[in-house]
Amino acid sequence: MSYSTHQIRNVALAGHPGAGKTTLFEALLHAGGALQAAGTIERGNTVSDFDPIERERGHSIDAAIASTDHGGIHVNLIDTPGYPDFRGPALSALAAVETVAIVVDADTGVGHGSRRMMEYARQRGLCRAIVVNKIDHAGHDLAALMEALRTEFGPEALPLNLPADGGARVVDCFGQREGDSDLGRVADWHQKIIDQVVEINETVMDHYLDLGEDGLSGQELHDAFEQCLREGHLVPVCFVSARSGAGVRELLDVAERLFPHPGEANPPPFVKGTGEEAQPIAASPDPDAHVIADVFKVINDPFVGKLGVFRVYQGTIRKDGTLFVDDGKKPFKVAHLFKLKGKEHVEVAQAIPGDIAAVAKVDELHFDAVLHDSHDEDHIHLAPLAFPKPMFGLAVEPASKGQEQKLGTALHKLAEEDPAFAVEHNVETNETVIRGLSDLHLRVMLQRLKDRHAVEVKTHPPRIAYRETVSARAEGHHRHKKQTGGAGQFGEVFLRIEPLPRGAGFDFVDEVKGGTIPGQFLPAVEKGVRQALASGAIAGYPMQDIRVVVYDGKHHPVDSKEVAFIAAGKKAFLDAVGKARPQVLEPIADLEVSAPEQHMGDISGGLSSKRARINGTDTLRGGEIVVKAQVPMSELEGYAAELKSVTAGRGRYALDFSHYEPVPAQVQQRLVEAWKPHHDED
């Protein structure tokens, strides 16, 4: 169908794993006529889980996009992964929609993933709805679940429809007042939701008090409902069975009548400029304005190349038009414009404000790129999403020699597709380290590396980035003298060292008097000291937080050379370090562990065994606790599996680097003994 911006509804299905998001996605596409028959996870023929790894594992790993028409609307649906290990693709979908529908399993109730995605959506200012799935299953208590939803998410969680006949159908309780349901009289729930809606707007509330519900116009109710969604005053609850189809068409009806179109929701958080100079700007859903679109997903397709999936916020993108990427000076031509239907790409002529589309074979595209057609929109970007920091690491190297370049290219492509997956090269340890949200996350990425890019790797835990420093003042001296026939080498250096505050780095001070070391050789002395800093003095790790003061020395008018003072500076520094009570420093991470409250004892005990300092515990609504601690990075190897074990998979953690501090004496002794330094011959 041909549609306008007001007819578009953008909805992301999110929530806890196993709630039935993918099955509901299929059911909605089938009900809207986009599919002749809904696929199933068991048969491996769903539109959204088309990746071989998804079919093998039986759950979503990436966000998938498809659209359907229903009545007078065009619905863009995004099916997001439920597992927290794949939260990157799930969160990136929030940049493309007005409404997030949190799917809740009627059998198991509110899961942690539901809470987290509800909170992410709230922080983003998105409209939120709850879809209770599997209502036709026997044995659950939907009345208790409804009460649990209101306890968890507040009294603003109210049903728009209710299950009836044991979940075989649903009945409307917003638009009608009469009838019975599995949760009691329709009239009782109708009154609750009407009272909730009308109190958002004083004018509507006055009309309601003066004239009653019959005195309210349909437009007044719609506008008040839309304001409730936008301000978080109402979180509507809908009931469905994706398997049987009960409530599925009614959910599409709700989207048509009550979910916001792109012009009604909270405005997207665009800013122009960076830092303190950044100013909010309004993107208007005007099809005739300059184009502003945001790339929220990148796919490296083996057949069509790099595919950038974007949401149009302003203007109209047309096939054969030209667009700029971010602040680029050279535009690209939109040779092909696609709507997505899972893995299928359907070519279209244009994408209007509010629509979701894709463009292929543009190398400059990247996640969160802004597309525009005028330099008036340079320096515009969307406020970044709060992605969890990928801290779970593995060092990787190609299984066979000569594959280094191929490995680097393949890892770059994987990182483009998942904003919670990172690749870094550690110069200190000469390792390529991949980082993700969990062991499972990285295992899936390594499988993709092999299946998609034909690159096999060897892995091992990354080396801990220890440092070295000194804890006392000391003096050092070295005379470098070599005579091998002809001109020799001579340089003598006296220096002292002292510790600096943690994190201060390195300070080199020249206090030489009387030219005992000529000025042209002082950079050589510093170079020698920096060589020692880089290679370490006691355990082979870089040194930091040290001041070096060169105060005396000797030179020879013929034999003094730069190489002599490099050697003398290095050896004098190492001589001083040996007297300055050297220490090995270890990185300390800020750790936040979230889990159900009943696991508090196991979590605290486990952290105590890892030399952690527990700084506090917060209790959240819904019986969840957050333990905040500082823990050495070296103690966290295998922690993801340990936490999963003690919390039955319901715990998660976030890490961030905090600071360096000295390791215990026994750890330092072990590190020193493990290092086999190679001393230069004097």
N, C-alpha and C positions, 0 to 999 in steps of 0.2 A: 504494500500500500504506500501511497505518497503521504507524508506526514509533516507536521510542523513541530517547532520546538515545544509548544504547549502540549503536544500529544506524546512526547517522549517521557518514559519512566526509566531511570537507571537504578538498578537494584543489585546489591551484592549479597549473596548467601554466605553466611559465616557462622562460626560456632565450634563446638566441641567435636572431636573426631567421632565418627560413628553415629552422628545424629541423623544422617540421611540427606545431607545437602545435595549430593550428586544425584540421588534418586529423585529428589524434589525438582532439581534442575531439569531432569529428563521429563518429569510429569508436567511441568509448566510449559516446556517447549511443545510437548504433545498436545496439551489442552489448547494451546494457542494456534495449533495447526502447522508449526514449523517441522514437526516430525510425524511421520505416519504411524510409528510405533515407538514407545519409549524403550530405550535400552536398559540393561541391568548390569550391575557390577559383576555379578556372578558369570554372566556370559561374556563380559569384557567388551561390550559393544556400545558403551555410553558415549555421548558426544564430547563430554568434558574430559574423561580419563582416557585420552587416546594415546598417551605416551606408553611404550612397552613396559617401562618400569612401573607405571601406575597400574597397568593391567595385571602385572605379575604380583604386585603387593596388595592390590585390592583397595587402594585409597588414593586420594588426590595428593599430588606433589606440587603442581602448578595451578595458578588461576586460569580458568577457561572461560571464554566469552561466546555467547550466542544471543540471538534476538528472536522475538516472535511478536506477532500482532494479535491484539485482542480487543474486540469491540472497536473503540475509536482511538486506541493507543498503540504505540510501538514500544515494546519493553526490551531494553538491553539488560541481559542477565549475566552476572559473573559468579561462577562457582569457585569458591576459595578453599584451600587446604585447611583441614581442621587441626592437624598435628602441629604443636608449637615448633617442632623442628623446621617447618616450612612456613614460618610466619612472614618471611620477606615477601613472597608473592601475595599472601593474604592481605597484608597491610598496604601494599602498593595499589590494590584495587580500591582502597578508600579514596584515592585521589580522583576516581572516575565516576563516583555515584553520588546521588542525593540521599539515598535510603540504604541502610544496612539492615537486612533481615537476619536476626540471630535464630538459627534453627536449634530447637531443644528436643531431645529425645524424651518422649512421654514415658518410656520404660525406666530410664536412668536419671532423669531430672536434670537440674542445672549443673553443667560441667564447668571445669576451670576455664576451658577455651571459650565458653560462652561469656563468662565474666570478663575475661581479658578483651575480647573483641567488642563487647558492649562498652567497655571503658575507653578503648581506642576510638570508637565511633563518637562517643560523647566528647572526648577531647578535641576531635576534629570538627565538632559542630554539625554532625550529620544527623538526619532523622533516623530514629531507631524503631524497629518493630521486632516482635518475637513471634516465631512460627513454631507451634508445638506439633511435632510430627509423630507418626505411628499411633494415632488415637484409636485405631481399630484393634490394637493388640489387647488381649485379655490380661487381667490381673493387675493393671495399674490403677492408681487413684488420682484421677485428673483434678478432682476438687482440691486434694492435698497439694498437687503440683501447682495449681493456680495460686494457692496460698503461698507456696514456696517462692514462686516468681515475684509476688508482691513483697515478700520479706527480703528477697535478694536485691531486687531492682527498685523497690519503693512503691508507694501507693499509686504512682502514675502508671503502673502496669495494669491495664484493664482490657478485657476481651472485646473485640469487634464482632466476633461470632462465637458460637458455643457448640461443642459436640453433642450429638443426639443419637438415639437408638444404638447405644454402645459404640459410638464412633463411626457408624455407617454413613452419617451425613452431618452437616453443620447447619445451624440456624443463625440468622443475622440478629444481633442484639443492639446494633447501633441505629439501623434504619427502621426497625420494627419493635413493638413493645409487647406483643402477645406471643404465647407459646411456652413450651417446656423444653428442657434440655437435660443432658446428663449432669449438669452443674446447677440445676434448680430452675426457678422461674426466669424466663427471659426478661420480664418486667423489672426484676430486681437489679440485674446487671445493666439493663438499659438506663435505669435511673442513675446508676453510679457513673457511667461513662458520659452521659449528658451533663451531669453536675460538674464533672472534671473539665469538660470542653468549654462550657459557657463561662466558667470563672476566670478564664484567661484574658477576657476582654470586657472592660467595664460596660461598654455600650450594649454588647450582647447580653451580659448579665442583667442589666437593667430591663431590657426587653423581655427577657425570660421571667424575671420576677414580676413584671407588670402583666404580661400577656400569657405566660406559660409557654410550654414547648411548641404548641400549635401556632403561636404568634411569631415564631422565628422563621425567617425565610431560609430556603435551602442554601443560598449564597452566604448568609450569615453563619450558618453552621459549618459550611465548608471552610470559610475563611478562619473561623475560630479553631477548627480542627487543624488546619495547616499551621496556624500560629503555635498551637500546642506542640506539634511535631518539631517545629523549628526551634522552639525554646526548651525542648525536653520536658514539657509539662505533661506529656502523654507518651507512653510507650505501648502502642496497641498490640494486642495478642490475637493471633489467628490460629485456628486449629485445622490440621490437615492429616490425611494419610496419603503419602506420596505413592505407596504401593497400590492402594485400592482406588485412588483418585478422589476420595472424599475431601471436600474443601478446597481442591486445587483450583477449579474454575472460580470459586468464590474468592480465593486469594487474588486471582487476576482482576476480579471485579473490584476488590478493595484497592488494588494498585491504580485502576482506572479512575475510581471515584475520589480516593482520599490521599494516595501517596503524592508527594509534590513533583511537579515538573521542574525542569532546570531553571525556570524563572521564579519559582516560589521558595526554594530552599535558601539556607544561609549562603551568602555570596562566597565564592572561592577565595582563599587567602593569598591573593597575588600581591607582590610588592615590586617596586621598581627601585633599582639601586642595591647596594650592599651595606652591611654594617649599620652604623648609627644613621647613615644618610638614607637608608631604605624607607620608602614611603608606600603605604597601602594604596592600591589602585583598584578600581571597580571594573570588572569584566562584564560587559552587558551582553545578554543572549540576543544580540541584534544580528540578523543574517547579513545585513549590508555593511556592517562595521569592519574595521581591519581584523584580520584573523589573529586569534590567540588560542593555542591548543597546547596541551601538556602530554608528553609521552610518559605513560605510566607502566609500560611493559615493553620489553625487547625480546624478540624471538630470533634465534639464528637458525633459519629454516634451510635444510640441505638443498631444497629445490628453488626457492625464491630468494635466498640470501637473507640478509638482515631485515627483519620486519619490525617496524616501530608502531606500536599500538597506542593511539592517543585519544584523548577526550577533547572535543571542541568546546570552548567556552564562549567564543565570540567570533563573528564572521562566518563565512562559508568557504570550505576547502573544496576546490573543484579539480577533477581530473584534468591534467595538462596545465594546471596553474603552477605558480612558483612560490616557494616558501624559503624562509631563512631558518637556520637552526641556532637558537640562542643569539649570540652577538656576531654570528658569522657574516662576513661581507659578501660572500658568494652564494646566491640562492640555488636551490635544486628544483628540478622539474618533477611534478607529481605525475609520473608516467602511468602509474597504476594506483587506484584507490580501492581498498577492500573493506567489506564488512566480514567479520569472522563468524564462523559456525563451527566451534571446536577447531579441528585441524583444517577445515575447508576455508578457502578464501573466495568470497563472492564479490566480483568486481561491481563497483557502483560509480555513478557519475559525480556525486557530491556528498559532503558531510556537513550538516547544518549545526548551529549551536545546540549543545546538549548531546550530540550524537557521539558514538564511539566507532572509530574506523582505524585503518592501518595503511601504511605506505611502505614499500619495499625498496631494497637495494640503495639505501642511503647510508654510507659508512659513518657519517658524522652523528647519526642518531645515537642517543644514549638515554638511560633512565633519567626521567625528570627534565629532559630537554624541553624547551619552549619553542614551538613552531609559530611563525608569524609571517606576514606578507609585507611588512613595512618597517623601515628602520625607526619609526616612531615608537615601536614596541621593543627596541633594544633594551637590554638590562632588566628585563622582566623575568621573574621566576615565581613559582608557587612555593609557599612556605613549606619547608621540608617535613616529611613524616618522621615520627620518632621510632626509627627502627632499632630493635635490640642490637647491641654491639656483638659481632661475631668473635667469640673468645676461644672457642674450642679449636685447637690447632693440630695439624699434622704436617711434618716435613715430607716433601715429595721429591723424587728424582726419577727420570726415565729408566725403565727396566733395561733398556738397551741403549748403547752409546749412539750419538748422532741424532737423538730425538729431542734435544733440548729446545730447539726453536719451535718444533711442532707442539711440544708440551706447553710452552709459553703462550702460543697463539690459542690453543684450545682452552687453557685456563682463563685467558682473557675473555673469551666468548662466554664461558660459563658465568663469570663474574658479571658480565653485562646483563645477564638474564635474571639474576637474583641479587637484590640489594642487600641481603643479609649474608652474602658469601664474598669473602675477600681473599686476594692473593697478594703476598708481600715477599720481597727478597730481603733477607736479613744479611746485611753486609758483614756484620761482626762474626756470624756463624757460617756464612756462605751457604745458607739454606734457602730454598723456596718453600714457604709455609703457606698452606691454605687454611683459612679460618671460616668456621660456620657456627651454627647454633647448637650442634650436638654431634655425637658420634654418628647417629643415623643420617643426619644432614650430609656429613662429609662422605659417608659410604655411598649414598645415592649420587653425589657429585662424581665420585671416582668411577662409579658404574657408568655414568653418562660419558665420562672421559673415555672410557674404553669402548662403549657401544657406538657413540656418535662420532668420535674423533680418532678411533683406532690407536689410542695411546695408553699403554700400560705403564704403571709406575710402581716403584718401591716406596714404602712409607715407613716412618719411624717418628717417635715423639720429637718435637722440636727441642733444641737445646735451650735451656733456661738462660736468659740474658743477664748473667751475673755481672757485677762490677767489682773493681778493687779501689781502695782508698787507703789513707793513713790516718792514724788517730793521735799522733804526737809530732812535735817539731824534731827535726834532725838535720845534721849536716852530712854532705857527701863530697868526695873528692876522687878525681881520677886523672892520671897522666897517661895520655896515649902517645906512644913513641914506637916508630918502626923505622928500621934502617935496612934496606935491601940492596944497597949499591946505588950510587947516584943520589938524587934528592930523596929525602926521607919524609916521614910524617911526624908531626909533633903538635900536640895541643894539650893543655892542662886546664882543668876547670874545678873551681870550688863553688859549691852552692849549698843552700839550705832549703828545706821544704817545710810546709806547715799545712794542717788540714783547714779546709774551708767549710762553711755551712753546707748541709746536704742539698744537692741540686745546684750548687754555685758553679760547677764546671771546672775550668782550669785558668789559672792566672800566671803569666810569666813576667817577671820583674827584672830589670837590668839595674844593678847597683855597682857595676864595675867602675873603679876609680883609676885614674892615671894611665888608662889605655893598656892595662895588663892583658886584656883580651881586646884586640882591635875591633872596632865597630862592625867591620865587614864580616867578622866571624860569629857575632852574636846570633844572627838568624840560624847559623849552622848548629849552635848549641841548642837553640830552641827546637830545631828539627830533630835532633837526637833525643831530646826529652820527649817530644811528641811521639817518636817511634816507640819509646818505652811505654808511654801512656797507652798506645794502641794495642801493644802486644801483651801488656800485663807484666807484673813483677813476681807474683807468688803463685798464681793459679791459671794464668793465661787469659785473663779477662781484662777488658779496657778499664783504665783507671780514671777517676774523676774526683772532683772536689779537693783539688790540691793547688797550693800556690808554690811556685818555684822562684827563688831569688838567687840569681847569679851575682856573686860579689867579688870574685877574684879569679886569677888564673895566670898562665904564662903562655908566651908564644915564642916562636923562633922566626927570625927574619927570612929564612930560606925554606925551612921544612914545614912551617905551619900552613895547612891547607884546610879547605872546608871539610873534607872527609875526616880529617883528624879531629876537628872540633865536634862533628856529629857524633863520632865514637866516644869522645871524652864526655860530652854532655849526657849521652845515654848512660854510660857506665857510672858517672858521678851521681846521676839521679837514682839509679838502681842501688848504689851504695847507701844513699840516704834513706831510701825506702826500707831497706833491711833493718834500719835502726829506729824507724818511726812507727813501730807497732802496726804493721799493715793489716788491713781487714778485707775480707770478701763481703760484698754487699749483695743482697738478694732483692728481687722485685716483689713488692707487696701489693696485693690486689684488694680493692673494695669489692666485697661479695655480698649479694642479696639473694637469699634463698626463700622461695615462696612455696608453701605446701599446706595441706590441711592441718588444722591445729593438733590433731591427735599424733602427728609425727614429730612434734616439737622436741621431745626427749632424744629420739634417734638422731635428729639433725644436729642438735647441740653437742651430743656426745661425739658424733663423727667429726665435727669441726674442731672440737677440743683436741682430738687425737692428731690433728694436722697443724698444730701450733697456731691455731687461729685465736684472735681476740674478738670475742663477741661484744659488739657495741650497743646492741639493743634489739628489741623485738616489738613489732607492731601487729596488732590484731585487726583484720579487715572484716567487713560485713560478709556473712556467709561462712564463718568458721575457718577462715584462712589466716595464716600467720606469715609475716615476713621477718626473717632473721637477718640482721645486718652485722657483718663481721669484716675483719681484715685478716688475710691469710696469705702465706707465702705461695707464689706461683708454683714453686717446685712441689708443693704438696697436693696440687689439684689434678695431677694426672689420674685418670680413671674416675674422677668425681662424678661425671655425668651418669655413668653406669651405677655407681654406688647410690646416688640420690634416687635414681629410678627404682632401684631395688627396695630401698627402705620406705618409699612412698607409694609403691605400687603404680609407678608411672605418673603420679599426679604432682610431683615436685618439679621445680625448674629453678634455674639460677641465672643471674646476670653478673658479669665481671667488668671491672674497669681498673686500669692501672692507677695506683695511689702514690707510692714512693719507694725508695730504696732504704734498707736498713741492714746492719751487720747480721751475718748468719751466726748461729750458735757455734761454739768452739769446736765441737765434734764434727759439725758439717764442714767448717773451714778446713780442718785437718784432712778430711776425706778428699776435698776438692784439690788441696795442695798436693797431696800424695798422688792423685790421679794425673796431675799435669807433668809432662816430661819436657821441661824447657831445653832448648838448644842454645847454649851460650856461644856467642861469637868469640873466636880466638882473639886474644889481645895482641 
